[in-house]
């Protein structure tokens, strides 16, 4: 039996933590849809973090299997390198590879700023100077189409000075039923105030697969949670009789790693000469404080490397679009270390969780999911795998939004899944 005092203390800490989260809706006043935009369809972009390409089949997600049969199902969607959450969520909404939009990792160093980006630092995450490209909600708002975000990487920062009209800052205190009802409320607003682009993020699968591994019951339960949430969302919105199009996707896949035999920080690295972001498992950046240290350190690493590959930033695989030539914001490390699966780095001697991602996007386990259904999509359509940079031009095309900025995505890749 739990001691009542201990239980009270635990409850106090739980409620204190939840109270510290920003659960308020952030609304930009004064905006309206133009008359032209009021006639446009609706797109709800749903991301289930870590929802590997095969998870719906593996765990018999009946609702998602039914919905994908009604519309479009890709064999898989290939993430960009590195196959991590922040780089790929931002790639999906900008159509740019990570080296082109600036979020080159979940944590990285910027030599010009003399500062580090970390997804856990709220003040950094909300600083627009870290982000390149034009996210879909900015593209929409600049063309007088209202948007809303129930979480997405970058939505808390004002790119081009613009945030979504309706926005929630990321927190895990708002339950799924409340979130679905808020989306319904958005779509019941008067037409001039109604968002036509909505982003909706679900973290449960990523959390469970990291903690328990890809074959665990807990991971299966999280897949079914997402499955039920998507079904609830679509059923709740169906009664509105609006032309709503759904895109269900993920940022990356997930694989199981060796938690017992990890790779420590290589001894040949002189830590006084390099900045190394503290959290590194699927790849490690070495930022040289003195550039003369790069070549000798690289040669020592090449000579002693075991269970990992060593790359100079100037010579990373071209297929990753991640070399120094691609590095628009100069944020990729001077030397990159990439472990051989199932090994991962553990440079701070912490407990390693069994599920990981961040590896070569070409690996089967890194593949993400892509399903789409609604009045604009062809029914019963199966397509081959494609890169996630192509989602941006697809959504822009569906909403009739124009862009002049050069992107990496191409509408010709996915344009054929839309009805003429």
Order of alpha helices (4+ residues) and beta strands (2+ residues): alpha-beta-beta-alpha-alpha-beta-beta-alpha-alpha-beta-beta-alpha-alpha-beta-beta-alpha-beta-alpha-alpha-beta-beta-beta-beta-alpha-beta-beta-beta-beta-beta-beta-alpha-alpha
